[in-house]
Amino acid sequence: MPSKGPLQSSAGPQMQEESHSRGALFTIFQSTSKALVAYYQKYVDEASKKEIKDILIQYDQILLVADPWCCESKKLGSPGARAPYQKSYGWAYCEDQGSPL
């Protein structure tokens, strides 16, 4: 983290080897980062919020975006960013018995 700027008074997340699982620590980092951005949006000006958000995204994008695929735009001719169209395999019924072949 930079030594000067809006984040100089807050201590950034530090990875430490403890009994906590890595996922739990990462969840704490992510929620702290989101809370910091929300605080600056609500109580401080928008320019400072954008500056902090840019710093955190440069550090690690996952701190603010839980699923990076949610940021991708929908592609033309497909149902989503990476989702293929679902194929339909309809059952062929025998007219005599009414059961699948």
Helices and strands as residue ranges (DSSP letters): H 22-43, H 46-59, G 61-63, G 68-71
